[in-house]
Amino acid sequence: MTQVTEARLAREAELCYACIALVTDYDAWREEEEGVDAASVLEVMHANVDKAQRLLRQVVPQLSARPRACACGEALKAALYTAPEQVPQEARERLDLLVAKYGYGTA
């Protein structure tokens, strides 16, 4: 699986993005591994949910307390070429949350 779509959408929304990937089984590519059943995958998946929740509880407060050291927060700045007055009102309303700070807002 890839996170290309999610990464692109996060970039457009000017959000920092990271993937947390937790494996449930190896039987698809390790020939020496035995096959798995749904019950064993679900068991590992539930344990992975606990791991991810613990990780997020620890990391999110640390990250949110720091100023951004990246350009993600202004990713659209160089991507908007159309003069704001040429953007249809409906589009401005739909995109207001993302582009208002660049003069494309409805206000």
LOKOL-867251 format. One record per atom (N, C-alpha, C, O): x, y, z. Coordinates in steps of 0.1 Angstrom, whole numbers. Example, Ala and Ser with C-alpha at 12.3 -4.5 7.8 and 13.67 -1.06 7.14 Angstrom:
2
REC/px/py/pz
REC/132/-57/78;
REC/123/-45/78;
REC/132/-33/78;
REC/142/-33/85;
REC/128/-22/71;
REC/137/-11/71;
REC/129/0/79;
REC/134/11/80;
***
This chain:
107
REC/px/py/pz
REC/8/-12/0;
REC/0/0/0;
REC/9/12/0;
REC/20/12/5;
REC/4/23/-6;
REC/11/36/-5;
REC/2/46/2;
REC/-10/44/3;
REC/9/57/5;
REC/2/68/11;
REC/2/80/2;
REC/1/92/7;
REC/4/78/-11;
REC/5/89/-20;
REC/-7/98/-20;
REC/-5/111/-19;
REC/-19/93/-20;
REC/-31/101/-20;
REC/-32/109/-7;
REC/-34/121/-8;
REC/-30/103/4;
REC/-30/110/17;
REC/-19/120/18;
REC/-22/131/23;
REC/-7/117/13;
REC/3/127/14;
REC/0/139/5;
REC/3/151/9;
REC/-5/137/-7;
REC/-9/148/-16;
REC/-20/157/-10;
REC/-19/169/-10;
REC/-30/151/-4;
REC/-41/158/2;
REC/-36/166/14;
REC/-40/177/16;
REC/-27/160/22;
REC/-22/167/34;
REC/-14/179/29;
REC/-14/190/36;
REC/-6/177/19;
REC/2/189/14;
REC/-7/200/9;
REC/-5/212/12;
REC/-18/197/2;
REC/-27/207/-3;
REC/-34/214/9;
REC/-37/226/8;
REC/-36/207/20;
REC/-42/213/32;
REC/-32/219/41;
REC/-35/224/52;
REC/-20/219/36;
REC/-8/225/44;
REC/-6/219/57;
REC/-3/225/67;
REC/-8/206/58;
REC/-7/198/70;
REC/7/190/69;
REC/10/185/59;
REC/14/189/80;
REC/25/180/81;
REC/20/166/81;
REC/9/164/86;
REC/27/157/75;
REC/22/143/73;
REC/33/133/76;
REC/44/135/72;
REC/29/123/83;
REC/38/111/86;
REC/29/99/86;
REC/17/99/90;
REC/35/88/82;
REC/28/75/82;
REC/33/67/93;
REC/45/65/96;
REC/23/61/100;
REC/26/51/110;
REC/22/37/104;
REC/10/35/103;
REC/31/29/101;
REC/28/16/95;
REC/31/5/104;
REC/43/3/109;
REC/22/-3/108;
REC/23/-14/117;
REC/19/-27/110;
REC/8/-29/105;
REC/28/-36/109;
REC/27/-49/102;
REC/18/-58/109;
REC/18/-59/122;
REC/9/-65/102;
REC/1/-76/108;
REC/6/-90/106;
REC/4/-99/114;
REC/12/-92/94;
REC/18/-105/91;
REC/28/-104/80;
REC/29/-94/73;
REC/36/-115/79;
REC/47/-115/69;
REC/45/-126/58;
REC/54/-128/50;
REC/34/-133/59;
REC/33/-145/50;
REC/32/-142/35;
REC/34/-151/27;
REC/29/-129/32;
REC/28/-126/18;
REC/42/-125/10;
REC/42/-127/-2;
REC/53/-124/18;
REC/66/-122/11;
REC/77/-131/18;
REC/87/-132/12;
REC/75/-136/29;
REC/85/-145/36;
REC/80/-159/34;
REC/71/-164/40;
REC/87/-166/25;
REC/83/-179/22;
REC/84/-189/33;
REC/77/-199/34;
REC/93/-186/43;
REC/95/-195/54;
REC/84/-193/65;
REC/83/-201/74;
REC/76/-182/64;
REC/65/-180/73;
REC/53/-188/70;
REC/50/-191/58;
REC/46/-193/80;
REC/34/-200/78;
REC/23/-191/74;
REC/23/-179/77;
REC/13/-196/67;
REC/1/-188/64;
REC/-6/-183/76;
REC/-5/-189/87;
REC/-14/-173/75;
REC/-21/-167/86;
REC/-36/-168/84;
REC/-41/-169/72;
REC/-43/-167/95;
REC/-58/-167/93;
REC/-63/-154/98;
REC/-56/-146/104;
REC/-76/-151/96;
REC/-81/-138/100;
REC/-80/-136/115;
REC/-78/-124/119;
REC/-82/-146/123;
REC/-82/-144/137;
REC/-68/-139/142;
REC/-67/-131/151;
REC/-57/-145/136;
REC/-44/-141/140;
REC/-41/-127/135;
REC/-34/-119/142;
REC/-45/-123/124;
REC/-43/-110/119;
REC/-51/-100/128;
REC/-45/-89/131;
REC/-63/-103/131;
REC/-71/-94/140;
REC/-64/-92/154;
REC/-64/-82/159;
REC/-58/-103/159;
REC/-52/-102/172;
REC/-40/-93/171;
REC/-38/-84/180;
REC/-32/-94/161;
REC/-20/-85/159;
REC/-25/-71/156;
REC/-19/-61/161;
REC/-36/-69/148;
REC/-41/-56/145;
REC/-46/-49/158;
REC/-43/-37/160;
REC/-52/-56/167;
REC/-57/-50/179;
REC/-45/-46/188;
REC/-45/-35/194;
REC/-34/-54/188;
REC/-22/-50/195;
REC/-16/-38/189;
REC/-10/-29/196;
REC/-16/-37/176;
REC/-10/-26/168;
REC/-18/-13/171;
REC/-12/-2/172;
REC/-31/-14/173;
REC/-40/-2/176;
REC/-35/3/190;
REC/-34/15/191;
REC/-33/-5/199;
REC/-28/-1/212;
REC/-14/6/211;
REC/-12/16/217;
REC/-5/0/203;
REC/8/6/201;
REC/7/20/195;
REC/13/29/199;
REC/-2/21/185;
REC/-3/34/178;
REC/-9/44/187;
REC/-5/56/187;
REC/-19/40/195;
REC/-25/50/204;
REC/-15/55/215;
REC/-14/67/218;
REC/-7/46/220;
REC/4/50/229;
REC/14/59/223;
REC/18/69/229;
REC/18/56/211;
REC/27/64/203;
REC/21/78/201;
REC/28/88/204;
REC/9/79/197;
REC/3/92/195;
REC/1/100/207;
REC/3/112/208;
REC/-3/94/218;
REC/-4/101/231;
REC/9/107/236;
REC/9/117/242;
REC/20/100/232;
REC/33/106/236;
REC/38/116/226;
REC/43/126/231;
REC/36/114/214;
REC/43/123/204;
REC/35/135/201;
REC/41/146/199;
REC/21/134/200;
REC/13/146/196;
REC/16/158/205;
REC/18/169/200;
REC/15/156/218;
REC/18/168/227;
REC/32/174/225;
REC/33/186/226;
REC/41/166/222;
REC/55/171/220;
REC/55/179/207;
REC/62/189/207;
REC/49/174/197;
REC/49/181/184;
REC/41/193/184;
REC/45/204/178;
REC/30/193/191;
REC/21/205/191;
REC/27/216/199;
REC/22/228/198;
REC/36/213/208;
REC/42/223/216;
REC/53/231/209;
REC/58/241/214;
REC/57/226/197;
REC/68/232/190;
REC/63/240/178;
REC/53/236/172;
REC/70/250/174;
REC/67/257/162;
REC/71/248/150;
REC/81/241/151;
REC/65/250/139;
REC/69/242/127;
REC/83/246/122;
REC/86/258/122;
REC/90/236/119;
REC/104/238/113;
REC/104/235/98;
REC/114/233/92;
REC/92/235/92;
REC/90/231/78;
REC/82/241/71;
REC/77/250/77;
REC/81/239/58;
REC/73/248/49;
REC/59/243/46;
REC/52/249/38;
REC/55/232/53;
REC/42/226/50;
REC/31/237/52;
REC/21/237/45;
REC/32/245/62;
REC/21/255/65;
REC/19/266/55;
REC/10/273/56;
REC/28/266/45;
REC/26/276/34;
REC/28/269/20;
REC/32/275/11;
REC/24/256/20;
REC/26/249/7;
REC/18/254/-5;
REC/22/253/-16;
REC/7/260/-2;
REC/-2/265/-13;
REC/3/279/-18;
REC/-1/284/-28;
REC/11/286/-10;
REC/15/300/-13;
REC/20/301/-27;
REC/16/310/-34;
REC/28/292/-32;
REC/34/293/-45;
REC/26/285/-55;
REC/29/285/-67;
REC/15/279/-51;
REC/7/271/-60;
REC/-5/279/-66;
REC/-12/274/-75;
REC/-8/290/-60;
REC/-20/298/-64;
REC/-16/308/-75;
REC/-9/318/-71;
REC/-21/306/-87;
REC/-17/316/-98;
REC/-28/324/-102;
REC/-26/335/-107;
REC/-40/320/-101;
REC/-52/327/-106;
REC/-54/339/-97;
REC/-54/338/-85;
REC/-57/351/-103;
REC/-59/363/-95;
REC/-72/360/-87;
REC/-82/355/-92;
REC/-71/364/-74;
REC/-83/361/-65;
REC/-96/365/-70;
REC/-106/358/-69;
REC/-97/377/-77;
REC/-109/382/-82;
REC/-115/374/-94;
REC/-126/375/-98;
REC/-106/365/-100;
REC/-111/357/-111;
REC/-116/343/-106;
REC/-121/335/-114;
REC/-114/340/-93;
REC/-119/327/-88;
REC/-134/329/-85;
REC/-138/338/-78;
REC/-142/319/-90;
REC/-157/320/-88;
REC/-160/320/-73;
REC/-153/313/-65;
REC/-170/327/-69;
REC/-175/328/-55;
REC/-177/314/-49;
REC/-173/312/-38;
REC/-183/305/-56;
REC/-186/292/-51;
REC/-173/285/-48;
REC/-172/278/-37;
REC/-163/286/-56;
REC/-150/280/-53;
REC/-143/286/-41;
REC/-137/280/-33;
REC/-144/299/-40;
REC/-139/307/-29;
REC/-145/302/-16;
REC/-138/300/-6;
REC/-158/300/-16;
REC/-165/295/-4;
REC/-161/281/0;
REC/-159/278/11;
REC/-160/273/-10;
REC/-156/259/-8;
REC/-142/257/-3;
REC/-139/249/6;
REC/-133/266/-7;
REC/-119/265/-4;
REC/-114/275/7;
REC/-103/276/10;
REC/-124/282/12;
REC/-121/293/22;
REC/-111/289/33;
REC/-102/297/36;
REC/-114/278/39;
REC/-105/274/50;
REC/-91/272/46;
REC/-82/275/54;
REC/-88/268/34;
REC/-74/266/29;
REC/-67/278/24;
REC/-55/280/25;
REC/-75/287/17;
REC/-68/297/9;
REC/-72/311/13;
REC/-66/321/8;
REC/-80/313/23;
REC/-83/327/28;
REC/-71/335/32;
REC/-71/347/29;
REC/-61/329/38;
REC/-49/336/42;
REC/-41/342/31;
REC/-32/350/33;
REC/-44/337/18;
REC/-37/342/7;
REC/-45/351/-2;
REC/-42/354/-13;
REC/-56/356/4;
REC/-64/366/-3;
REC/-75/360/-12;
REC/-81/367/-20;
REC/-78/347/-11;
REC/-88/341/-19;
REC/-100/338/-11;
REC/-109/331/-16;
REC/-101/343/1;
REC/-113/340/10;
REC/-125/347/6;
REC/-125/355/-4;
REC/-136/344/12;
REC/-149/350/9;
REC/-151/363/16;
REC/-161/371/13;
REC/-143/366/26;
REC/-145/378/34;
REC/-140/391/27;
REC/-141/402/32;
***
